[in-house]
Amino acid sequence: MVTFGEAFPIISVADVDRAVDFYCSTFGFEVTYTFDDAGTTAFAFLRLDPLGIGVAARKTVDDPDFALWIYADNVDEAAERLRAAGAAEVLAPTDQPWGERMCSFRDADGHLVHVGMRS
């Protein structure tokens, strides 16, 4: 049976570097991870103990302002569980270029939920 663990919100922004600067300088967040795409910061994880937030580049105007990321020990089993619960699949379990496996679903209210598994 799949086990779920660490969860954090992800906010979508027009400029990740600008948002990172704002959250770090204003609230004291610390950057603990970044992922670049085509020479620009596409994602950053900011930590403010004991929790953190993800900051992601908005790719289109249709990208949501908010998403939930939750880790699981088995993404494929998590996807099966979400399908069985009636969640709408957006992305089937897929290996990502940053080294994690993930899937994406929308809950009954349309919120985007990403489930990831560390390699």
C-alpha positions as a Markdown table, in Angstrom:
| # | Residue | x | y | z |
|---|---|---|---|---|
| 1 | Met | 0.0 | 0.0 | 0.0 |
| 2 | Val | 1.3 | 3.4 | -0.9 |
| 3 | Thr | 2.4 | 5.8 | 1.9 |
| 4 | Phe | 2.2 | 9.6 | 1.6 |
| 5 | Gly | 4.6 | 12.0 | 3.3 |
| 6 | Glu | 5.9 | 15.5 | 3.0 |
| 7 | Ala | 3.4 | 17.9 | 1.4 |
| 8 | Phe | 3.9 | 21.6 | 0.4 |
| 9 | Pro | 2.1 | 24.2 | -1.6 |
| 10 | Ile | 3.4 | 25.5 | -4.9 |
| 11 | Ile | 2.7 | 29.0 | -6.1 |
| 12 | Ser | 3.0 | 29.9 | -9.8 |
| 13 | Val | 4.6 | 33.2 | -10.7 |
| 14 | Ala | 5.7 | 35.2 | -13.7 |
| 15 | Asp | 9.3 | 35.5 | -12.5 |
| 16 | Val | 10.7 | 32.9 | -10.1 |
| 17 | Asp | 13.9 | 34.8 | -9.3 |
| 18 | Arg | 11.9 | 38.0 | -8.4 |
| 19 | Ala | 9.5 | 35.9 | -6.2 |
| 20 | Val | 12.4 | 34.1 | -4.5 |
| 21 | Asp | 14.1 | 37.4 | -3.7 |
| 22 | Phe | 10.8 | 38.8 | -2.3 |
| 23 | Tyr | 10.1 | 35.8 | 0.0 |
| 24 | Cys | 13.7 | 35.4 | 1.1 |
| 25 | Ser | 14.3 | 39.1 | 1.8 |
| 26 | Thr | 10.9 | 39.8 | 3.3 |
| 27 | Phe | 10.2 | 36.7 | 5.4 |
| 28 | Gly | 13.6 | 35.0 | 5.8 |
| 29 | Phe | 13.0 | 32.0 | 3.6 |
| 30 | Glu | 16.1 | 30.1 | 2.5 |
| 31 | Val | 16.5 | 28.6 | -1.0 |
| 32 | Thr | 17.2 | 24.9 | -0.6 |
| 33 | Tyr | 16.7 | 23.7 | -4.2 |
| 34 | Thr | 16.4 | 25.2 | -7.7 |
| 35 | Phe | 15.7 | 23.7 | -11.1 |
| 36 | Asp | 16.7 | 25.6 | -14.3 |
| 37 | Asp | 15.1 | 25.2 | -17.7 |
| 38 | Ala | 16.7 | 26.9 | -20.7 |
| 39 | Gly | 18.9 | 29.1 | -18.5 |
| 40 | Thr | 16.2 | 30.5 | -16.3 |
| 41 | Thr | 15.0 | 29.4 | -12.9 |
| 42 | Ala | 11.9 | 27.2 | -13.4 |
| 43 | Phe | 11.3 | 26.1 | -9.8 |
| 44 | Ala | 12.7 | 26.9 | -6.4 |
| 45 | Phe | 12.0 | 25.4 | -3.0 |
| 46 | Leu | 12.1 | 27.8 | -0.1 |
| 47 | Arg | 12.3 | 26.7 | 3.4 |
| 48 | Leu | 11.2 | 28.5 | 6.6 |
| 49 | Asp | 11.5 | 26.0 | 9.4 |
| 50 | Pro | 9.7 | 23.8 | 9.9 |
| 51 | Leu | 7.9 | 24.1 | 6.5 |
| 52 | Gly | 8.5 | 25.3 | 2.9 |
| 53 | Ile | 6.9 | 26.4 | -0.3 |
| 54 | Gly | 7.6 | 25.8 | -4.0 |
| 55 | Val | 7.8 | 28.6 | -6.4 |
| 56 | Ala | 7.2 | 27.6 | -10.1 |
| 57 | Ala | 7.4 | 29.5 | -13.3 |
| 58 | Arg | 3.9 | 30.1 | -14.8 |
| 59 | Lys | 4.2 | 28.7 | -18.3 |
| 60 | Thr | 0.8 | 29.7 | -19.6 |
| 61 | Val | -2.0 | 32.0 | -18.5 |
| 62 | Asp | -4.0 | 28.9 | -17.8 |
| 63 | Asp | -1.5 | 27.6 | -15.2 |
| 64 | Pro | -3.1 | 27.6 | -11.7 |
| 65 | Asp | -2.0 | 30.1 | -9.1 |
| 66 | Phe | -1.7 | 27.2 | -6.6 |
| 67 | Ala | -1.0 | 23.5 | -6.6 |
| 68 | Leu | -0.2 | 20.9 | -3.9 |
| 69 | Trp | 2.8 | 18.7 | -4.1 |
| 70 | Ile | 2.9 | 15.5 | -2.0 |
| 71 | Tyr | 5.5 | 12.8 | -1.9 |
| 72 | Ala | 4.7 | 9.1 | -2.0 |
| 73 | Asp | 6.8 | 6.0 | -1.8 |
| 74 | Asn | 5.2 | 4.7 | -5.0 |
| 75 | Val | 3.9 | 7.1 | -7.6 |
| 76 | Asp | 2.3 | 4.4 | -9.7 |
| 77 | Glu | 0.3 | 3.1 | -6.8 |
| 78 | Ala | -0.6 | 6.6 | -5.8 |
| 79 | Ala | -2.0 | 7.3 | -9.3 |
| 80 | Glu | -4.1 | 4.1 | -9.1 |
| 81 | Arg | -5.5 | 5.3 | -5.8 |
| 82 | Leu | -6.3 | 8.7 | -7.1 |
| 83 | Arg | -8.0 | 7.3 | -10.2 |
| 84 | Ala | -10.1 | 5.0 | -8.0 |
| 85 | Ala | -11.1 | 8.0 | -5.9 |
| 86 | Gly | -12.4 | 9.7 | -9.0 |
| 87 | Ala | -9.6 | 12.3 | -9.4 |
| 88 | Ala | -9.1 | 13.6 | -13.0 |
| 89 | Glu | -5.7 | 12.5 | -14.3 |
| 90 | Val | -3.7 | 15.4 | -15.8 |
| 91 | Leu | -0.3 | 13.6 | -16.1 |
| 92 | Ala | 0.3 | 9.9 | -15.9 |
| 93 | Pro | 3.3 | 8.7 | -13.8 |
| 94 | Thr | 6.3 | 10.1 | -15.7 |
| 95 | Asp | 10.0 | 10.3 | -15.0 |
| 96 | Gln | 11.1 | 14.0 | -14.8 |
| 97 | Pro | 14.3 | 15.6 | -15.9 |
| 98 | Trp | 15.1 | 16.7 | -12.3 |
| 99 | Gly | 15.3 | 13.0 | -11.2 |
| 100 | Glu | 11.9 | 12.4 | -9.7 |
| 101 | Arg | 8.9 | 10.5 | -10.9 |
| 102 | Met | 5.5 | 12.3 | -10.7 |
| 103 | Cys | 1.9 | 12.3 | -11.7 |
| 104 | Ser | -0.7 | 15.0 | -11.6 |
| 105 | Phe | -4.5 | 15.0 | -10.9 |
| 106 | Arg | -7.3 | 17.4 | -10.2 |
| 107 | Asp | -9.4 | 16.9 | -7.1 |
| 108 | Ala | -13.2 | 17.2 | -7.1 |
| 109 | Asp | -12.9 | 21.0 | -6.8 |
| 110 | Gly | -10.4 | 21.3 | -9.6 |
| 111 | His | -7.3 | 21.9 | -7.5 |
| 112 | Leu | -4.1 | 20.5 | -9.1 |
| 113 | Val | -2.4 | 17.8 | -7.0 |
| 114 | His | 1.1 | 16.6 | -7.9 |
| 115 | Val | 2.4 | 13.3 | -6.4 |
| 116 | Gly | 6.1 | 12.8 | -6.6 |
| 117 | Met | 8.6 | 10.1 | -5.7 |
| 118 | Arg | 12.3 | 10.8 | -5.0 |
| 119 | Ser | 14.7 | 8.6 | -6.9 |
